[in-house]
Amino acid sequence: MYVKIIIEQYPDGFVACPVGLRRIVVAEGDTREGALADVKSAIDFHIETFGPSELNPDDDPVLDVFVAETSLAI
């Protein structure tokens, strides 16, 4: 099974978030690889805790992920 992961870089490290889980799972690390390893562990724990039904069903997979930017009136 494959899960798409968004990895964001910040001045103090990296944050990883999987796409397609019904609840939010976020992980962090000092490197991209560290954040990816941490999010894999978090996903495993998430599935063990809540069950595989928390994943998107096979008939409704996440096909693509993209990053968009918009302006805010603040």
C-alpha positions in Angstrom: 0.0 0.0 0.0 1.2 3.5 -0.8 0.3 6.7 0.9 1.1 10.2 -0.4 3.0 12.3 2.1 3.3 16.1 2.2 6.6 17.3 3.7 7.1 20.9 4.6 10.4 22.5 5.4 10.7 25.1 8.2 13.7 26.9 9.6 13.8 24.5 12.6 13.0 21.2 10.7 10.5 19.3 8.6 6.9 18.4 9.1 5.2 15.5 7.3 1.5 14.8 6.9 -0.1 11.9 5.0 -2.9 12.5 2.5 -5.9 10.3 2.6 -6.3 9.5 6.3 -9.6 10.3 7.9 -7.9 11.8 10.9 -4.9 14.0 11.0 -1.5 12.4 11.5 1.5 14.8 11.6 5.2 14.0 12.2 8.4 15.9 12.4 12.1 15.5 12.0 15.4 17.3 11.6 15.7 16.0 8.0 13.2 15.0 5.3 14.2 11.4 5.9 13.6 11.8 9.6 10.2 13.3 9.1 9.3 10.6 6.6 10.4 7.8 9.0 8.4 9.5 11.9 5.2 9.8 9.8 5.5 6.1 8.7 5.6 5.1 12.4 2.7 7.5 13.1 0.6 6.0 10.3 1.3 2.4 11.6 0.2 3.5 15.1 -2.9 5.3 13.7 -4.0 2.1 11.8 -3.3 -0.1 14.9 -5.3 2.3 17.0 -8.3 3.1 14.8 -8.2 0.2 12.3 -7.7 0.1 8.5 -11.1 1.7 7.9 -9.4 5.1 8.6 -7.6 4.8 5.2 -9.4 5.9 2.1 -11.2 2.9 0.5 -9.8 1.5 -2.6 -12.7 2.7 -4.7 -12.0 6.3 -3.6 -8.2 6.7 -3.7 -6.3 10.0 -3.6 -5.1 10.4 -7.2 -3.0 13.5 -6.9 -1.9 16.2 -4.5 -0.8 19.7 -5.3 0.1 22.9 -3.4 -1.8 26.1 -4.2 -1.4 29.6 -3.0 -4.1 32.2 -2.4 -4.3 35.6 -0.8 -6.1 36.4 2.4 -7.8 39.7 3.3 -6.2 40.2 6.7 
